[in-house]
Amino acid sequence: MKILMAASEVEPFSKTGGLADVLGSLPPQLAASGHQLGVVTPLYRSVRLENPSLLFDDLSITLGPDAHTPRVQTVTRHGVTYYFVDYPPFFDREGYYGTASGDYPDNAQRFLLFSKVVIEIARREFLPDVIHCHDWQTGLVPTLLKTAHASDPVLGGVPVVFTIHNLGYQGTFDASMMGPLGLPPGLFTVDGLEFYGRINYLKGGLVFADALTTVSEAYAREIQTKEYGVGLEGLLSWRSNVLTGVLNGVNYKNWDPRSDRLIAANYSADSLEGKRACKRDLLETFGIAGDPGQPVIGMVSRIAAQKGADLVSAAIQDLMAMEISMTVLGSGDAVYVDLYRSLEQRFPGRFVLKVAYDEALAHKIEAGADMFLMPSRYEPCGLNQMYSLRYGTPPVVRATGGLDDTIEPFDAATGKGNGFKFRDYSASALVASVRQALETYANRAAWRQLMKNGMAQDFGWSRAVPKYEKIYRDLVKPADGGSAGVDASGAKTDLLT
Ligand code: ADP
């Protein structure tokens, strides 16, 4: 199949979170399975391309009254063609979506332009069998394809898959933007982009795509509930017949202690000696004082409400009453960064925070910590818990989304399980779970078994790839079989009237 993907982050070119990891791994995996893959993404200031080719320099994209002239550059790697939307006025900026002081005020224009270029690449160059869009930044691709381009001789009938990596980010904009964006007023209805009086790009993806996926089975169920649905639970329940949960895979080429070049020493389940060196290196790097025999709890995350900083803060007194230290790496929302800084001031040398986006440090924590904490309020999939399993760093997680799907509580009696998990979003539940982990840690034989259980697990892409292939295949009709996505477009007809 010819599969064209679109996303706002693609590893190794750009990354702030798991979206980039997925786009870095899934397309090459699909290409290796014999499909033809294209990936469209913005050319941000920080992206460095080696010998790109100029594909288009004649595009004229209109947003309301304004015409824009983005270029498209391409590079090919690992059997995948990457199309970079090169438009300095929109993408040659310090951040991808904004700065520390907030989102860029023209994100609606930036990602509408991006979506329109995706459509142009599909129409003029790639001619896909299926288009696979990711997150709100691409929500207008299915929206425009299924409305303005519905009868396009090339693109009409091309099915669109839309993946939700995080429902908490929807791309909502003031209704007054409809005119300046040049979006048809008919799209601003409850059956279209309108969401509580605002324009919602993610909702466009959810309404108009032929198939929806999200990144774990648990999250696929959760987002149909009021607690996790962020206002879109009704729409998601209504579309549940086309919604599938597919757990993300891990790229073990980058995340394996046997071959990782970013850690102090390599190690494996059979030879754990190197992990000791990694712990010493971590303690030194973070300046952790005190007994090196004490367990270290690691965290690596975007610092955001989603990731449970408030819970860590509420639990800190009880956590620090135990014989542990914590190493935290993250960057993100100023209010939670400040919260973590205050914890660091209260427990110097024991709770150590590095505010940075630092790939090498993330690897050092995975390898050097004894346990890995993810107390997320919600977690669509989560990658770090799967990385930490492979690094023999058992995770302590809140039972939500992908964390719930991947972590099984360890039972010392049977020797089964790979971590610790708690369900209530409460400091006491978090503390109880950490306490249980520490009790297990004190039993060296049990802990070794726990580490080995996690290290032996395979969360690679080989499970996810066939699931995506099936989703695409079910939508892509044989050449003489008429237009694809018939089921979903039946639903869409209702929506558009
Ligand atoms: P999310 O996508 O919600 O941020 P995931 O667990 O799915 O969370 O993916 C996070 C990815 O980003 C992981 O690869 C993680 O190692 C990486 N990451 C997050 N914060 C940092 C940081 N401060 N420095 C380095 N890597 C980070």
Boltz pocket constraint, residues with backbone or C-beta under 6 A from the ligand:
constraints:
  - pocket:
      binder: B
      contacts: [[A, 16], [A, 17], [A, 18], [A, 19], [A, 21], [A, 300], [A, 301], [A, 302], [A, 329], [A, 330], [A, 331], [A, 354], [A, 356], [A, 357], [A, 358], [A, 359], [A, 362], [A, 381], [A, 382], [A, 383], [A, 384], [A, 385]]
      max_distance: 6.0
